[in-house]
């Protein structure tokens, strides 16, 4: 099986179109501009992984025909990245096991609050069952396969990106240190968040994302977590430099 990333969603916390918005991007008839909340399906060295499970998780699994997963890796605890975790109940039922989730301690603390019923001493029948593995920014293994976390900052919140062999994935960040960029040296495909053209308090702007991509030096860079404050897909691809393009939902890229 070839290593591959499938973009399950490439939109911000409100997705595109945004409820009630009448801007050109939200009204675009181009299917490339229909963006669910940001998430990715990673097929790597035989593993089947999802990065983040937002409110669109159930639909994303059904749309891609994903019937089994080895784990979900979380980048941070914001609801557009964890809001769909209740739906791992389906995997609990079909596979008769608790579902493996990898995240930092502060993310686990948020899960215990958001999904308190799943962590209760006396659980209601049918609630999701999580098998949480607490990680930090040191490499860890799933099924003997090494994964390298990448530390970044989402305003004041520490978040994790991940490296899977020749793929680097970083979303919901507005700062990454040079020491963490070193962890990404030699990758072929880089995914980075980009929310709009101008500076943002907690996300990379387009110029900032391009600067980080150039430092990383991957052959291909894909922008994700895009908002309606960026141009439509058709126009955006014309404005981006060589080697950098926007990702879109259902895009599959080998690495």
Beta strands, then each sheet from edge to edge (+ up, - down):
strand 1: 4-9
strand 2: 39-44
strand 3: 47-51
strand 4: 71-73
strand 5: 99-103
strand 6: 130-134
strand 7: 140-142
strand 8: 145-154
strand 9: 157-164
strand 10: 167-170
strand 11: 189-193
strand 12: 220-224
strand 13: 244-246
strand 14: 252-254
sheet 1: 6+ 5+ 4+ 3+ 2- 1+ 14-
sheet 2: 7+ 8- 9+ 10- 11- 12- 13-
end
